[in-house]
Amino acid sequence: MSLVVLIPALNPSDQLIMVVKNLATHPSVSKIIVVNDGSDASFNDIFQQAAALPIVELLQHATNLGKGAALRTGINHFLCHAPIHAILVTADADGQHLPEDIVAVALYAQDNSRALVLGTRAFGGDVPCRSKFGNNMTRYIFRALIGKKIGDTQTGLRAIPRSIMPQLLKIKACGYAFELEMLILAARNGVSIQTLPIQTVYLHGNQSSHFKPVMDSVRIYLVFVRFIAPFLLALILDLALFALIWSNTHRFFLSMVTARLTASSINYILNTRLISHSPSSWRRSLIQYGIYVTLLGGAAILLIDALVHRMGWNVYFAKVFIETLLFMVSYGIQRNIGFASSSDKAPIAPSPEPVPAKL
């Protein structure tokens, strides 16, 4: 196994030196990429001590760009220079990830090369409140919106499959939101997300963390908002178009079909922009989506018509009521089968030819 460990670091403590020294002694670790994310000059000595080890390669940002940007820099370097079968594992610089856990995640990834493997921590016992609350909130929202049960959505210990690396380089998030974007990208593209329990280590109450509880949490939850926005936009557009056409024509079937087709088309386009499909996957996805639109559209017409003509409901109120109920069904279908291919058929991006380099 050729294991490359990627460590983003900002103003690190001496723990960074201990981390790289412990990793350097492990026979499976072939290279350690440390990305200095624009740290203050006073930390240069720590980086130089880490870089003095033969298998450590130091990359540097001229200014602080964020953890996500540092991870992208390391991933790009890995893609350009690493051997074709090398495994990339990301880890934090503060000593929270033990060498044996880093190697265990890599070994698991070796047998699950198409999976995104997460080293997940337990959040019982002596865990800082902000870490416990933040992770619990994020994983509950992630499960509700994405449909995947992950115990630790914020872990920095990850084995990243080469298949999604080119897409990760296009993610714009530069801070901690990048790691959540990675999970969503994997889930939306049918990449299996596997978890492996690791030891939970918080040194000095996690004081070395650069996570800003308010601003970084806002940025993370905005990722969820952006994810669900196409679905909500489709619902609002459907209702608005129906109201506009009905008020001018009073032709129920025309109003329903026109509004549904327009909103569904825009929803499909917005969602599939996030996904990398092969031509056959695109056809399968489009067929599935077409069936779903037809079935739910037909159900909406029948239910709204029944409420209006048999129960005397106002047509606008009936439309809002039924479409809101069907929205929840619609969201579940699209989330689970509408766009993502199965884990076993996840598309594998072509890998670049390995370039003679230090890795």
Buried (B, 14 or more C-beta within 10 A) or exposed (E): BBBBBBBBBBBBBEBBBEBBBBBBEBEBBBBBBBBBBBBEEEBEEBBEBBBEBEBBBBBBBEEBBBBBBBBBBBBBBBBEBBBEEBBBBBBBBBBBBBBEBBBBBBBBBBEBBBBBBBBBBEBEEEBBEBBEBBBEBBBEBBEEBBBBEBBBBBBBBBBBBBBBBBBBEEBEBBBBBBBBBBBBBBBBBBBBBBBBEBEBBBEEEBEBBBBEEEEBBEBBBEBBEBBBEBBEBBBEBBBEBBBEBBEEEEEBEEBBBBBBBBBBEBBBEBBBEBBBBEEEBBEBBEEBBEEBBEEBBEBBBEBBBEBBEEEEBEBBEBBBBBBEEBBEEBBEBBBEBBBBBEBEBBBBBEBBEBEEEEB
